[in-house]
Amino acid sequence: MFDKCPGAAHIRTPTIKIKKCPECGEEVEIFSDEMQVKCSNCGFIVYNIVYNDLQSCMQWCKYAEKCVGEELYKKLRKRSDE
């Protein structure tokens, strides 16, 4: 059951995305398990929409800890509490 969760694969095995900084147009690398990154060119904070979706399942899914593993679950929960 846990391997079938639509968001679980992106949490357990992060993928990298190249986004453009909305401020200066510089390419920014962001992993699917990162909430935000700072543009190395201008310092603008680029947010990861996918991360916010992943965080939401950590809030309500009763299987979240079993799904992604205890260590990663605690890491993601800590980030969401900050």
N, CA, C and O atoms as CSV, one atom per row, in Angstrom:
chain,resi,resn,atom,element,x,y,z
A,1,MET,N,N,0.812,-1.199,0.000
A,1,MET,CA,C,0.000,0.000,0.000
A,1,MET,C,C,0.854,1.260,0.000
A,1,MET,O,O,0.527,2.227,-0.687
A,2,PHE,N,N,1.926,1.260,0.749
A,2,PHE,CA,C,2.715,2.473,0.896
A,2,PHE,C,C,3.441,2.848,-0.391
A,2,PHE,O,O,3.679,4.029,-0.644
A,3,ASP,N,N,3.792,1.864,-1.201
A,3,ASP,CA,C,4.466,2.163,-2.463
A,3,ASP,C,C,3.504,2.719,-3.508
A,3,ASP,O,O,3.946,3.218,-4.543
A,4,LYS,N,N,2.220,2.645,-3.262
A,4,LYS,CA,C,1.227,3.110,-4.221
A,4,LYS,C,C,0.843,4.573,-4.023
A,4,LYS,O,O,0.158,5.148,-4.869
A,5,CYS,N,N,1.265,5.171,-2.944
A,5,CYS,CA,C,0.920,6.565,-2.665
A,5,CYS,C,C,1.465,7.450,-3.784
A,5,CYS,O,O,2.638,7.335,-4.140
A,6,PRO,N,N,0.630,8.334,-4.347
A,6,PRO,CA,C,1.070,9.167,-5.469
A,6,PRO,C,C,2.261,10.070,-5.158
A,6,PRO,O,O,3.073,10.338,-6.043
A,7,GLY,N,N,2.378,10.535,-3.940
A,7,GLY,CA,C,3.465,11.442,-3.606
A,7,GLY,C,C,4.677,10.773,-3.005
A,7,GLY,O,O,5.732,11.397,-2.888
A,8,ALA,N,N,4.553,9.516,-2.621
A,8,ALA,CA,C,5.621,8.840,-1.889
A,8,ALA,C,C,6.922,8.740,-2.678
A,8,ALA,O,O,8.000,8.912,-2.109
A,9,ALA,N,N,6.841,8.470,-3.952
A,9,ALA,CA,C,8.057,8.317,-4.756
A,9,ALA,C,C,8.873,9.598,-4.770
A,9,ALA,O,O,10.102,9.545,-4.718
A,10,HIS,N,N,8.216,10.741,-4.838
A,10,HIS,CA,C,8.923,12.023,-4.856
A,10,HIS,C,C,9.533,12.361,-3.501
A,10,HIS,O,O,10.485,13.137,-3.417
A,11,ILE,N,N,8.990,11.782,-2.458
A,11,ILE,CA,C,9.518,12.037,-1.123
A,11,ILE,C,C,10.710,11.131,-0.851
A,11,ILE,O,O,11.762,11.591,-0.406
A,12,ARG,N,N,10.536,9.827,-1.124
A,12,ARG,CA,C,11.606,8.865,-0.824
A,12,ARG,C,C,12.782,8.989,-1.776
A,12,ARG,O,O,13.928,8.793,-1.372
A,13,THR,N,N,12.515,9.311,-3.026
A,13,THR,CA,C,13.568,9.449,-4.028
A,13,THR,C,C,13.399,10.811,-4.691
A,13,THR,O,O,12.734,10.924,-5.721
A,14,PRO,N,N,13.996,11.839,-4.107
A,14,PRO,CA,C,13.821,13.195,-4.642
A,14,PRO,C,C,14.302,13.316,-6.089
A,14,PRO,O,O,15.288,12.699,-6.491
A,15,THR,N,N,13.586,14.115,-6.843
A,15,THR,CA,C,13.973,14.408,-8.216
A,15,THR,C,C,14.412,15.869,-8.289
A,15,THR,O,O,14.008,16.700,-7.476
A,16,ILE,N,N,15.236,16.153,-9.267
A,16,ILE,CA,C,15.732,17.522,-9.417
A,16,ILE,C,C,14.984,18.198,-10.564
A,16,ILE,O,O,14.681,17.579,-11.584
A,17,LYS,N,N,14.700,19.460,-10.369
A,17,LYS,CA,C,14.032,20.267,-11.375
A,17,LYS,C,C,14.855,21.519,-11.616
A,17,LYS,O,O,15.440,22.076,-10.688
A,18,ILE,N,N,14.896,21.951,-12.844
A,18,ILE,CA,C,15.532,23.212,-13.189
A,18,ILE,C,C,14.412,24.230,-13.390
A,18,ILE,O,O,13.548,24.057,-14.249
A,19,LYS,N,N,14.438,25.284,-12.591
A,19,LYS,CA,C,13.442,26.348,-12.710
A,19,LYS,C,C,14.170,27.638,-13.044
A,19,LYS,O,O,15.375,27.759,-12.822
A,20,LYS,N,N,13.440,28.584,-13.569
A,20,LYS,CA,C,14.015,29.911,-13.821
A,20,LYS,C,C,13.652,30.818,-12.664
A,20,LYS,O,O,12.508,30.836,-12.208
A,21,CYS,N,N,14.623,31.563,-12.199
A,21,CYS,CA,C,14.375,32.541,-11.150
A,21,CYS,C,C,13.435,33.598,-11.723
A,21,CYS,O,O,13.723,34.183,-12.767
A,22,PRO,N,N,12.314,33.848,-11.047
A,22,PRO,CA,C,11.380,34.847,-11.563
A,22,PRO,C,C,11.922,36.274,-11.509
A,22,PRO,O,O,11.396,37.171,-12.169
A,23,GLU,N,N,12.959,36.474,-10.731
A,23,GLU,CA,C,13.531,37.817,-10.580
A,23,GLU,C,C,14.544,38.135,-11.685
A,23,GLU,O,O,14.482,39.200,-12.300
A,24,CYS,N,N,15.486,37.197,-11.936
A,24,CYS,CA,C,16.570,37.506,-12.883
A,24,CYS,C,C,16.652,36.553,-14.076
A,24,CYS,O,O,17.396,36.820,-15.020
A,25,GLY,N,N,15.894,35.435,-14.052
A,25,GLY,CA,C,15.912,34.498,-15.169
A,25,GLY,C,C,16.993,33.437,-15.096
A,25,GLY,O,O,17.057,32.568,-15.965
A,26,GLU,N,N,17.839,33.485,-14.088
A,26,GLU,CA,C,18.903,32.488,-13.904
A,26,GLU,C,C,18.285,31.111,-13.650
A,26,GLU,O,O,17.237,31.006,-13.014
A,27,GLU,N,N,18.939,30.052,-14.151
A,27,GLU,CA,C,18.471,28.698,-13.870
A,27,GLU,C,C,18.805,28.337,-12.428
A,27,GLU,O,O,19.905,28.605,-11.945
A,28,VAL,N,N,17.836,27.725,-11.750
A,28,VAL,CA,C,17.983,27.344,-10.349
A,28,VAL,C,C,17.624,25.868,-10.232
A,28,VAL,O,O,16.582,25.443,-10.732
A,29,GLU,N,N,18.483,25.077,-9.571
A,29,GLU,CA,C,18.191,23.668,-9.336
A,29,GLU,C,C,17.457,23.531,-8.012
A,29,GLU,O,O,17.874,24.091,-6.998
A,30,ILE,N,N,16.357,22.778,-8.031
A,30,ILE,CA,C,15.610,22.546,-6.800
A,30,ILE,C,C,15.154,21.088,-6.774
A,30,ILE,O,O,14.620,20.575,-7.757
A,31,PHE,N,N,15.372,20.434,-5.643
A,31,PHE,CA,C,14.953,19.050,-5.477
A,31,PHE,C,C,13.507,19.003,-4.993
A,31,PHE,O,O,13.024,19.934,-4.348
A,32,SER,N,N,12.828,17.910,-5.314
A,32,SER,CA,C,11.412,17.779,-4.968
A,32,SER,C,C,11.168,17.776,-3.461
A,32,SER,O,O,10.044,18.019,-3.021
A,33,ASP,N,N,12.206,17.504,-2.660
A,33,ASP,CA,C,12.013,17.507,-1.204
A,33,ASP,C,C,12.472,18.816,-0.554
A,33,ASP,O,O,12.538,18.908,0.671
A,34,GLU,N,N,12.787,19.820,-1.363
A,34,GLU,CA,C,13.187,21.125,-0.840
A,34,GLU,C,C,12.021,22.101,-0.938
A,34,GLU,O,O,11.296,22.123,-1.932
A,35,MET,N,N,11.854,22.896,0.093
A,35,MET,CA,C,10.778,23.875,0.109
A,35,MET,C,C,11.148,25.107,-0.708
A,35,MET,O,O,10.299,25.691,-1.380
A,36,GLN,N,N,12.417,25.499,-0.647
A,36,GLN,CA,C,12.857,26.708,-1.333
A,36,GLN,C,C,14.361,26.660,-1.551
A,36,GLN,O,O,15.082,25.942,-0.857
A,37,VAL,N,N,14.819,27.432,-2.518
A,37,VAL,CA,C,16.251,27.619,-2.744
A,37,VAL,C,C,16.492,29.092,-3.045
A,37,VAL,O,O,15.601,29.811,-3.496
A,38,LYS,N,N,17.706,29.512,-2.785
A,38,LYS,CA,C,18.092,30.893,-3.055
A,38,LYS,C,C,18.818,30.935,-4.396
A,38,LYS,O,O,19.724,30.139,-4.643
A,39,CYS,N,N,18.422,31.854,-5.248
A,39,CYS,CA,C,19.078,32.030,-6.541
A,39,CYS,C,C,20.516,32.465,-6.300
A,39,CYS,O,O,20.770,33.422,-5.568
A,40,SER,N,N,21.448,31.762,-6.913
A,40,SER,CA,C,22.867,32.086,-6.715
A,40,SER,C,C,23.262,33.387,-7.407
A,40,SER,O,O,24.297,33.971,-7.086
A,41,ASN,N,N,22.449,33.840,-8.348
A,41,ASN,CA,C,22.756,35.061,-9.074
A,41,ASN,C,C,22.273,36.325,-8.351
A,41,ASN,O,O,23.023,37.289,-8.199
A,42,CYS,N,N,21.005,36.303,-7.906
A,42,CYS,CA,C,20.436,37.530,-7.330
A,42,CYS,C,C,19.971,37.389,-5.880
A,42,CYS,O,O,19.640,38.383,-5.234
A,43,GLY,N,N,19.944,36.146,-5.364
A,43,GLY,CA,C,19.535,35.936,-3.979
A,43,GLY,C,C,18.036,35.794,-3.769
A,43,GLY,O,O,17.590,35.609,-2.637
A,44,PHE,N,N,17.252,35.876,-4.836
A,44,PHE,CA,C,15.796,35.736,-4.732
A,44,PHE,C,C,15.452,34.322,-4.262
A,44,PHE,O,O,16.103,33.362,-4.673
A,45,ILE,N,N,14.440,34.183,-3.408
A,45,ILE,CA,C,14.009,32.876,-2.930
A,45,ILE,C,C,12.999,32.293,-3.919
A,45,ILE,O,O,11.952,32.885,-4.182
A,46,VAL,N,N,13.336,31.117,-4.461
A,46,VAL,CA,C,12.472,30.413,-5.401
A,46,VAL,C,C,11.799,29.279,-4.634
A,46,VAL,O,O,12.476,28.442,-4.036
A,47,TYR,N,N,10.471,29.251,-4.653
A,47,TYR,CA,C,9.712,28.250,-3.900
A,47,TYR,C,C,9.348,27.062,-4.773
A,47,TYR,O,O,9.181,27.186,-5.986
A,48,ASN,N,N,9.232,25.923,-4.139
A,48,ASN,CA,C,8.900,24.681,-4.814
A,48,ASN,C,C,7.446,24.330,-4.527
A,48,ASN,O,O,7.108,23.957,-3.404
A,49,ILE,N,N,6.604,24.444,-5.511
A,49,ILE,CA,C,5.180,24.151,-5.348
A,49,ILE,C,C,4.967,22.678,-5.011
A,49,ILE,O,O,4.132,22.357,-4.166
A,50,VAL,N,N,5.708,21.777,-5.658
A,50,VAL,CA,C,5.573,20.338,-5.402
A,50,VAL,C,C,5.854,20.027,-3.938
A,50,VAL,O,O,5.154,19.211,-3.339
A,51,TYR,N,N,6.864,20.661,-3.354
A,51,TYR,CA,C,7.198,20.420,-1.948
A,51,TYR,C,C,6.009,20.745,-1.061
A,51,TYR,O,O,5.717,20.006,-0.121
A,52,ASN,N,N,5.330,21.828,-1.344
A,52,ASN,CA,C,4.172,22.211,-0.535
A,52,ASN,C,C,3.076,21.157,-0.608
A,52,ASN,O,O,2.397,20.902,0.386
A,53,ASP,N,N,2.894,20.539,-1.776
A,53,ASP,CA,C,1.921,19.455,-1.912
A,53,ASP,C,C,2.342,18.247,-1.087
A,53,ASP,O,O,1.507,17.611,-0.443
A,54,LEU,N,N,3.639,17.927,-1.104
A,54,LEU,CA,C,4.138,16.796,-0.328
A,54,LEU,C,C,3.967,17.042,1.161
A,54,LEU,O,O,3.596,16.143,1.915
A,55,GLN,N,N,4.240,18.264,1.568
A,55,GLN,CA,C,4.091,18.606,2.977
A,55,GLN,C,C,2.662,18.397,3.443
A,55,GLN,O,O,2.432,17.982,4.578
A,56,SER,N,N,1.705,18.681,2.580
A,56,SER,CA,C,0.315,18.569,3.004
A,56,SER,C,C,-0.044,17.141,3.384
A,56,SER,O,O,-0.783,16.935,4.347
A,57,CYS,N,N,0.454,16.155,2.660
A,57,CYS,CA,C,0.119,14.772,3.015
A,57,CYS,C,C,0.776,14.376,4.334
A,57,CYS,O,O,0.260,13.513,5.043
A,58,MET,N,N,1.891,14.985,4.666
A,58,MET,CA,C,2.528,14.716,5.960
A,58,MET,C,C,1.636,15.194,7.106
A,58,MET,O,O,1.712,14.667,8.216
A,59,GLN,N,N,0.808,16.174,6.841
A,59,GLN,CA,C,-0.063,16.740,7.865
A,59,GLN,C,C,-1.275,15.855,8.156
A,59,GLN,O,O,-1.694,15.747,9.309
A,60,TRP,N,N,-1.838,15.227,7.137
A,60,TRP,CA,C,-3.108,14.536,7.352
A,60,TRP,C,C,-3.078,13.026,7.185
A,60,TRP,O,O,-3.943,12.339,7.728
A,61,CYS,N,N,-2.112,12.486,6.452
A,61,CYS,CA,C,-2.124,11.050,6.162
A,61,CYS,C,C,-1.655,10.240,7.366
A,61,CYS,O,O,-0.554,10.452,7.873
A,62,LYS,N,N,-2.488,9.318,7.817
A,62,LYS,CA,C,-2.124,8.529,8.994
A,62,LYS,C,C,-1.011,7.527,8.694
A,62,LYS,O,O,-0.423,6.973,9.623
A,63,TYR,N,N,-0.710,7.285,7.423
A,63,TYR,CA,C,0.347,6.360,7.039
A,63,TYR,C,C,1.644,7.069,6.655
A,63,TYR,O,O,2.606,6.413,6.258
A,64,ALA,N,N,1.685,8.372,6.764
A,64,ALA,CA,C,2.824,9.156,6.274
A,64,ALA,C,C,4.161,8.671,6.828
A,64,ALA,O,O,5.116,8.504,6.070
A,65,GLU,N,N,4.240,8.444,8.126
A,65,GLU,CA,C,5.516,8.024,8.717
A,65,GLU,C,C,5.947,6.663,8.182
A,65,GLU,O,O,7.124,6.465,7.880
A,66,LYS,N,N,5.021,5.731,8.062
A,66,LYS,CA,C,5.348,4.409,7.523
A,66,LYS,C,C,5.682,4.504,6.034
A,66,LYS,O,O,6.524,3.762,5.531
A,67,CYS,N,N,5.036,5.396,5.359
A,67,CYS,CA,C,5.194,5.540,3.914
A,67,CYS,C,C,6.590,6.028,3.535
A,67,CYS,O,O,7.221,5.472,2.636
A,68,VAL,N,N,7.068,7.058,4.213
A,68,VAL,CA,C,8.350,7.659,3.831
A,68,VAL,C,C,9.500,7.260,4.745
A,68,VAL,O,O,10.660,7.528,4.433
A,69,GLY,N,N,9.193,6.627,5.863
A,69,GLY,CA,C,10.231,6.232,6.812
A,69,GLY,C,C,10.342,7.242,7.949
A,69,GLY,O,O,10.104,8.436,7.766
A,70,GLU,N,N,10.705,6.742,9.118
A,70,GLU,CA,C,10.723,7.567,10.325
A,70,GLU,C,C,11.659,8.770,10.218
A,70,GLU,O,O,11.281,9.884,10.580
A,71,GLU,N,N,12.874,8.552,9.725
A,71,GLU,CA,C,13.865,9.635,9.666
A,71,GLU,C,C,13.412,10.773,8.746
A,71,GLU,O,O,13.452,11.942,9.132
A,72,LEU,N,N,12.988,10.429,7.545
A,72,LEU,CA,C,12.549,11.449,6.592
A,72,LEU,C,C,11.267,12.125,7.072
A,72,LEU,O,O,11.094,13.332,6.901
A,73,TYR,N,N,10.378,11.350,7.669
A,73,TYR,CA,C,9.138,11.913,8.208
A,73,TYR,C,C,9.446,12.988,9.244
A,73,TYR,O,O,8.870,14.075,9.205
A,74,LYS,N,N,10.351,12.686,10.166
A,74,LYS,CA,C,10.712,13.655,11.209
A,74,LYS,C,C,11.356,14.899,10.599
A,74,LYS,O,O,11.091,16.020,11.035
A,75,LYS,N,N,12.201,14.697,9.590
A,75,LYS,CA,C,12.863,15.819,8.916
A,75,LYS,C,C,11.830,16.739,8.255
A,75,LYS,O,O,11.897,17.959,8.398
A,76,LEU,N,N,10.888,16.150,7.539
A,76,LEU,CA,C,9.871,16.942,6.848
A,76,LEU,C,C,8.922,17.616,7.829
A,76,LEU,O,O,8.522,18.760,7.617
A,77,ARG,N,N,8.562,16.924,8.893
A,77,ARG,CA,C,7.683,17.519,9.902
A,77,ARG,C,C,8.374,18.690,10.601
A,77,ARG,O,O,7.745,19.706,10.898
A,78,LYS,N,N,9.672,18.536,10.858
A,78,LYS,CA,C,10.428,19.615,11.505
A,78,LYS,C,C,10.416,20.856,10.620
A,78,LYS,O,O,10.205,21.966,11.107
A,79,ARG,N,N,10.641,20.668,9.319
A,79,ARG,CA,C,10.628,21.797,8.379
A,79,ARG,C,C,9.273,22.484,8.357
A,79,ARG,O,O,9.198,23.710,8.284
A,80,SER,N,N,8.203,21.700,8.420
A,80,SER,CA,C,6.867,22.298,8.340
A,80,SER,C,C,6.507,23.048,9.617
A,80,SER,O,O,5.663,23.943,9.591
A,81,ASP,N,N,7.137,22.693,10.729
A,81,ASP,CA,C,6.872,23.370,11.997
A,81,ASP,C,C,7.640,24.678,12.132
A,81,ASP,O,O,7.336,25.487,13.008
A,82,GLU,N,N,8.635,24.894,11.272
A,82,GLU,CA,C,9.477,26.102,11.371
A,82,GLU,C,C,8.764,27.316,10.833
A,82,GLU,O,O,9.323,28.413,10.839
